[in-house]
Amino acid sequence: MRTIYVDNAATTAMSERAIKAMTPYLKEIYGNPSSLHTVGQVAKEELEGARARFAKQINADPKEIYFTSGGSEADNQALRSLAANGLKKGKKHIISTAFEHHAVLHTLKKLEKEGFEVTYLDVGEKGLVTAKQVEKAIRPDTAFVSVMYANNEIGTVQPVREIGAVCKKAGVPFHTDAVQAVGHIPVDVRADNIDMLAVSAHKFHGPKGVGALFCRKGIPLNAFIDGGAQERNRRAGTENIGGIVAMTVALEEACANMQSNAIKMQALRDRLIDGLLKIPHSRLNGDREKRLPANLNMCFEGIEGEGLLLLLDARGICASSGSACTSGSLDPSHVLLSIGLPHEVAHGSLRISLSENNTDEDVDEILKAVPEVVAYLRNMSPVWEELEKGERQHLI
């Protein structure tokens, strides 16, 4: 039985080019870039070369790039720094959305406990926030705005450029969690009016455990990890040069092939959406058009997502019901609840996130397996029996 991997929003396989680029830094170029001797300085040159190449892909200055352990760390450092900057000016109001990644939401909850007030914007049934909403929510005491570039569960792409323009006009710093966007859709920190942005390598065929934070010049960035002078005194710890170089190569590769990959994945995605919507009492979550090329998120009434995933896995199909960061939770997705789905429906969700490595044959197999598994689960479900008998009202 072959494996069909369609959980690329959780993580991607490293590309061969990224693996090849990383290998020398595990064997030959192993120096510490903080060392003054030749071996260390060679490593430093490689590190700074990667920084410049990485920055170019998002139209940033190399000095605006700080390497981290991933997107969660980058988000945490950005939000903590922006909150501290606002506090110095007596500003303790924050604007965000109800369906951010938990790296953002959990940090905001901690800031609320420290006296900050957070306005969580409604994302509506389509999973979209508007620049107008942000503009209306901004107050004289707003410290910063944080709106994700693309949602990690339902794939909706936010109007970041317009939101950034509103924030720029109001003089309010704008942060975006771009973990699902960078490498998949065009991201330009200048044109998009972004002040801080988080990236994670393993979302675009780079290695796990490495990411980056873009911080626009002129915005104070507080150290998040203390101990050394690395990353211009903003992030202590010896840099993971092999991971950083591999991330840079993976991003260059992703950006170079972005258009052709998007065309391929969007065609596969649309076939899946059309096919899965033929299942009675099913729905697509999030706007159909304003979404990532590789993402679809469906709900099927009368089943539990966990059973669906396990039975699909038994057939070699690796998918998810939402964020991998909360896969152990029995609670329904906060993202699906934020777009107005009732608990009973949100529990029966399926996220499929494709990559350019997926094929038409993969789609054929998914379109064969999912309806069969959904029917099997419904036949075992007393809830579905009640729905079919009219003892309960269908919600989809």
C-alpha positions in Angstrom: 0.0 0.0 0.0 1.5 3.3 -1.0 1.3 6.4 1.2 -0.5 9.5 0.1 0.8 12.4 2.2 -1.6 15.4 2.2 -0.7 17.1 5.5 1.8 19.6 4.2 0.4 22.4 6.3 1.7 20.5 9.3 5.1 19.8 7.8 6.7 19.1 4.4 9.4 16.7 3.3 12.8 18.4 2.8 13.7 18.9 -0.8 16.7 17.2 -2.2 18.4 20.5 -2.9 17.9 21.6 0.7 19.3 18.3 2.0 22.3 18.6 -0.3 22.9 22.2 0.7 22.7 21.3 4.4 25.1 18.3 4.4 28.5 20.2 4.2 27.6 22.2 7.3 27.3 19.0 9.2 30.7 17.7 8.1 33.1 20.2 6.7 31.9 23.7 7.4 31.3 23.1 11.1 32.8 26.2 12.7 31.1 28.4 15.2 30.5 31.8 13.5 31.3 33.6 16.7 34.8 32.2 16.8 37.6 34.5 15.6 39.7 31.8 13.9 39.6 30.9 10.2 37.2 28.0 10.6 34.8 30.1 12.5 35.0 33.1 10.1 34.3 30.8 7.1 31.2 29.7 8.9 30.3 33.4 9.6 30.6 34.3 5.9 28.3 31.4 5.0 25.8 32.6 7.6 25.7 36.1 6.4 25.5 35.0 2.8 22.4 33.0 3.6 20.9 35.9 5.5 21.3 38.1 2.4 19.8 35.5 0.1 16.9 34.8 2.5 16.2 38.5 2.8 16.0 38.9 -1.0 13.1 36.5 -1.2 10.8 38.7 0.8 12.3 42.0 -0.3 13.9 42.8 3.1 17.3 44.1 4.1 19.7 41.4 5.5 20.0 43.4 8.7 16.2 43.1 9.2 16.4 39.2 9.3 16.9 37.4 12.6 17.2 33.6 12.6 15.1 31.7 15.1 14.1 28.1 16.0 10.9 28.5 14.0 7.7 30.4 13.5 6.5 30.1 17.1 9.6 31.6 18.5 9.5 34.4 15.9 5.9 35.2 16.7 6.5 35.2 20.5 9.6 37.5 20.1 7.7 39.9 17.8 4.6 40.2 20.0 6.6 40.6 23.2 8.8 43.3 21.7 5.8 45.2 20.2 4.0 45.0 23.5 7.0 46.3 25.4 7.5 49.2 22.9 3.8 50.1 23.3 4.0 50.0 27.0 6.8 52.6 27.0 4.4 54.9 25.2 1.5 54.1 27.5 -0.2 52.1 24.8 -1.8 48.8 26.0 -4.4 48.0 23.3 -3.8 45.2 20.8 -5.8 44.2 17.7 -5.8 40.7 16.4 -8.2 38.1 15.1 -10.1 35.2 16.7 -8.4 32.5 14.5 -4.7 33.2 14.8 -2.3 30.3 15.4 -1.8 29.5 19.1 1.7 30.9 19.0 0.0 34.2 18.7 -3.2 33.6 20.7 -1.5 32.1 23.7 1.0 35.0 23.8 -1.9 37.5 23.6 -3.6 35.7 26.5 -0.5 36.1 28.6 -0.3 39.8 27.7 -3.9 40.2 28.7 -3.0 38.9 32.1 -0.3 41.5 32.2 -2.8 44.3 31.7 -3.1 44.6 27.9 -6.5 44.8 26.3 -7.0 42.8 23.1 -9.6 43.3 20.5 -10.3 40.1 18.6 -11.8 40.9 15.2 -14.5 38.7 13.8 -13.5 36.8 10.7 -17.0 35.9 9.6 -18.3 32.8 7.9 -15.7 33.0 5.1 -12.7 33.3 7.4 -11.7 36.8 6.3 -10.9 40.0 8.1 -11.1 43.3 6.3 -8.8 46.4 6.4 -12.0 48.4 7.3 -12.4 46.3 10.5 -8.8 47.0 11.5 -9.2 50.7 10.7 -12.3 51.0 12.9 -10.7 49.1 15.8 -7.5 51.3 16.0 -7.5 53.6 18.9 -5.0 56.2 20.2 -3.7 53.7 22.7 -3.3 50.8 20.1 0.2 49.3 20.6 0.2 47.1 17.5 -1.9 45.0 15.1 -1.3 41.2 14.5 -3.2 39.5 11.6 -2.0 36.3 10.1 -1.1 36.2 6.4 -2.9 32.9 5.7 -4.8 30.7 8.1 -3.1 27.4 9.0 -6.4 25.4 9.1 -8.8 26.8 6.5 -6.2 28.4 4.3 -7.9 31.8 3.8 -5.5 34.5 2.7 -6.0 37.9 4.4 -5.8 41.3 2.7 -2.4 41.9 4.4 -1.3 44.7 2.0 -4.5 46.7 2.7 -4.3 46.1 6.5 -0.6 47.1 6.5 -1.5 50.3 4.7 -4.1 51.2 7.3 -1.7 50.5 10.1 1.1 52.6 8.4 -1.3 55.5 7.9 -2.3 55.3 11.6 1.3 54.9 12.8 0.6 51.5 14.4 3.1 48.7 14.0 1.8 45.7 12.0 2.9 42.1 12.6 1.9 39.1 10.6 2.3 35.3 11.1 3.3 34.4 7.6 4.3 30.8 8.4 1.7 29.3 5.9 2.3 32.0 3.3 6.0 32.4 2.7 7.1 30.1 -0.1 3.6 29.5 -1.3 2.2 32.9 -2.3 4.1 36.1 -3.1 5.2 38.0 0.1 6.9 41.4 -0.2 7.4 43.1 3.2 7.8 46.5 1.6 4.8 46.4 -0.7 2.7 44.7 2.0 3.6 47.4 4.6 4.7 44.7 7.1 6.7 45.7 10.2 7.3 42.2 11.7 6.9 38.8 10.1 7.4 35.2 11.2 8.7 32.3 9.0 9.2 28.6 9.5 11.4 26.5 7.2 9.6 23.2 7.4 6.5 24.6 5.8 8.3 25.0 2.4 10.5 21.9 2.2 13.2 23.2 4.6 14.3 21.5 7.9 12.4 21.6 11.2 13.7 23.7 14.0 14.7 26.7 12.1 12.9 29.9 11.1 13.2 33.6 10.8 11.8 36.9 12.1 11.7 40.0 9.9 11.8 43.2 11.9 11.7 46.4 10.0 14.6 48.9 10.7 13.7 51.4 13.3 11.5 49.1 15.4 13.1 48.1 18.7 13.4 44.3 19.0 14.0 42.9 22.5 16.2 39.9 23.1 14.0 36.8 23.6 16.8 34.4 24.6 19.6 35.6 26.7 23.1 34.2 26.9 25.2 35.5 24.0 25.6 38.2 21.4 24.4 36.2 18.4 22.0 37.7 15.9 23.1 41.2 16.8 22.4 40.7 20.5 18.7 39.8 19.8 18.8 36.0 19.9 21.5 34.1 22.0 22.6 30.7 21.0 25.0 29.4 18.3 23.3 29.7 15.0 22.2 26.5 13.2 24.1 27.3 10.0 23.2 24.0 8.3 19.5 24.6 8.9 19.7 28.2 8.0 21.4 27.5 4.6 19.0 24.7 3.9 16.0 26.9 4.7 17.4 29.6 2.4 17.9 27.1 -0.5 14.4 25.7 0.1 12.9 29.2 0.0 14.7 30.1 -3.1 13.5 26.9 -4.8 9.9 27.4 -3.6 9.9 31.0 -4.8 11.4 30.1 -8.2 8.7 27.5 -8.8 5.9 29.3 -7.0 3.7 30.0 -10.0 3.9 26.6 -11.6 3.4 24.8 -8.3 0.4 27.0 -7.5 -1.2 26.2 -10.8 -0.8 22.5 -10.3 -1.9 22.4 -6.7 -4.9 24.6 -7.3 -6.2 22.3 -10.0 -5.8 19.3 -7.7 -7.4 21.2 -4.8 -10.4 22.3 -6.9 -11.0 18.7 -8.1 -11.0 17.6 -4.4 -13.4 20.3 -3.4 -15.8 19.6 -6.2 -15.7 15.9 -5.5 -16.0 16.0 -1.7 -18.9 18.5 -1.9 -20.9 15.7 -3.6 -21.0 14.0 -0.2 -24.4 14.8 1.3 -24.3 17.3 4.2 -20.8 18.4 3.7 -19.3 21.9 3.4 -16.1 23.7 2.5 -14.8 25.9 5.3 -13.5 29.3 4.4 -13.7 31.4 1.2 -13.3 29.3 -1.9 -11.3 31.8 -3.9 -9.3 33.7 -1.3 -7.3 30.7 0.0 -3.9 29.1 -0.4 -3.5 27.1 -3.6 -2.9 23.8 -1.7 -5.5 24.0 1.1 -9.0 22.7 1.5 -10.9 22.1 4.8 -14.1 20.2 4.8 -16.7 19.3 7.4 -19.0 16.2 7.2 -22.0 16.2 9.5 -22.6 13.2 11.7 -19.1 12.0 12.1 -16.0 12.6 14.3 -12.9 13.8 12.6 -10.6 11.5 14.6 -12.3 8.4 13.3 -12.1 9.8 9.8 -8.4 10.4 10.1 -7.6 7.0 11.5 -9.6 5.1 8.8 -8.0 7.2 6.1 -4.6 6.5 7.6 -5.4 2.7 7.4 -5.8 3.3 3.7 -2.5 5.1 3.4 -3.9 8.6 3.3 -2.2 11.0 5.7 -4.4 14.1 6.4 -5.4 16.0 9.5 -8.4 17.7 11.1 -6.6 21.0 11.8 -3.5 22.3 13.4 -0.9 19.7 14.3 -0.1 21.8 17.3 -3.4 20.8 18.9 -3.8 17.3 17.5 -4.0 15.8 21.0 -7.0 18.0 22.0 -10.5 16.7 22.1 -11.9 20.2 21.7 -13.1 21.3 18.3 -10.9 23.7 16.3 -11.0 27.3 17.5 -10.7 28.3 13.9 -13.8 26.5 12.9 -15.7 27.8 15.9 -14.5 31.4 14.9 -16.2 31.1 11.5 -19.5 30.2 13.2 -19.6 26.4 13.0 -21.4 24.7 15.9 -19.4 22.2 17.9 -21.2 19.2 16.4 -20.2 20.1 12.9 -16.7 21.4 13.8 -15.8 18.0 15.2 -16.2 16.4 11.8 -13.5 18.2 10.0 -10.9 17.2 7.5 -7.9 19.3 6.3 -6.1 18.3 3.2 -3.0 20.3 2.4 -1.2 19.4 -0.9 2.3 19.8 -2.2 3.7 19.9 -5.7 4.6 16.2 -5.2 0.9 15.1 -5.2 -0.7 13.7 -8.3 -4.0 13.2 -10.0 -3.8 9.6 -8.9 -3.6 10.8 -5.3 -6.7 12.8 -5.8 -8.5 9.9 -7.4 -7.8 7.7 -4.4 -8.8 10.4 -1.9 -12.1 10.9 -3.8 -12.7 7.2 -3.6 -11.7 6.8 0.0 -13.3 9.7 1.8 -16.9 9.1 0.7 -16.6 5.4 1.7 -15.1 6.2 5.1 -17.7 8.9 5.8 -20.5 6.6 4.8 -19.1 3.8 7.1 -18.8 6.2 10.1 -22.3 7.5 9.5 -23.7 4.0 9.4 -22.3 3.4 12.9 -23.3 6.8 14.3 -26.5 7.1 16.5 -26.4 10.8 15.8 -26.5 10.3 12.1 -29.4 7.9 12.5 -31.3 10.6 14.5 -30.5 13.1 11.8 -31.8 10.8 9.0 -35.0 10.0 10.9 -35.7 13.7 11.4 -35.3 13.5 15.2 -32.5 16.1 14.9 -32.2 18.9 12.4 -29.4 18.8 9.9 -26.9 21.7 10.4 -25.3 21.4 7.0 
